[in-house]
Amino acid sequence: MGSAVARRLASDDRHGLTLTHICDRRAELKQARWSERLGLHTIWTTQFDDLLTSDADVIVETVGGVEPAVDWIRAALLAGKSVVTANKQVMAVHGPGLLAIAARQGRQLRFEAAVGGAMPIVRGVGEGLAGDCITRIVAILNGTTNAVLSRMDAIGCSFEEALADARACGYAEADPAMDVDGFDARAKLSILCAQAFRLRVDPGDIVTRSSRSITPADIDVARGAGGAIRQLAYAAYDWTRQTLTAWVAPAIVPRESVFARTVGPRNAAVIAGAYAGDVERPLSPSWATSFRLREIGRRSSPRRSCLFHRRFSE
């Protein structure tokens, strides 16, 4: 993902952005391979501190995982840099503290691409439906698992065969546990709970069930009932009772629903509001590069970062 962002920044000047530095542990090797494409003006380094002391306005984090990403994001904000990240694990667990630092520093922490990739669900929930009272989110938030389950539905193959196909197409990692076991989706759901309900929800508190156990027989049962199986992320909040129900699991959805029509490595969401009713957001494959670039370009927007201000506990 980092290389895709770098290529777009170097080749597309419509955004008015300049790629000044690249920090990579294999900087010397990659510089020889990429310098012609990215331009000779770009400085390569293996030391993150070089970015902190540079004149860069925005740092784009593409490391992934919690460590050292969270430390680097924190250091960048404290150094007066705005940050763009698609790191859902960091934002789900450390988002409140990092957003508070960004607010104190007068800088921005943008994370639209952490959930849904090409679907603007974070901004849609946090801004587009800000005037409504959101009561429920139901979504397909993991493209890998959706590609596997929709492939099983299409050709009647086993989970393992569909997963192998997803790997061959580049949709699945060598170790797909984060995706098919629901951990990726639950981190994203935690972020959406913060945006929609202003709740701080630990991803570990979200009930999560793996999709590995789904068999062709399960697919047939769902089809016979007029449905299809998809990995859903569900969150509903009762504002009166202040109770939250949240889970990630494979579930049967109606064959005519937006979820059954969402096939391959795609995401979709239905957001329910007290006034707007159900708002559907189907989306194209969840590649986050375009949204990272948009977030970089919008880093000087006056919009206040959303602060998670309540912790949910049952």
Secondary structure, 3 states (H helix, E strand, C coil): CHHHHHHHHHHCHHHCCCCCEEECCCHHHHHHHHHHHHCCCCEEECCCHHHHCCCCCEEEECCCCCCCHHHHHHHHHHCCCEEEECCHHHHHHHHHHHHHHHHHHCCCEECHHHCCCCCCHHHHHHHHCCCCCEEEEEEECCHHHHHHHHHHHHHCCCHHHHHHHHHHCCCCCCCCHHHHCCHHHHHHHHHHHHHHHCCECCHHHCEECCCCCCCHHHHHHHHHCCEEEEEEEEEEEECCCCEEEEEEEEEEEECCCCCCCCCCCEEEEEEEECCCEEEEEEEEECCCHHHHHHHHHCCCCCCCCCCCCCECCC
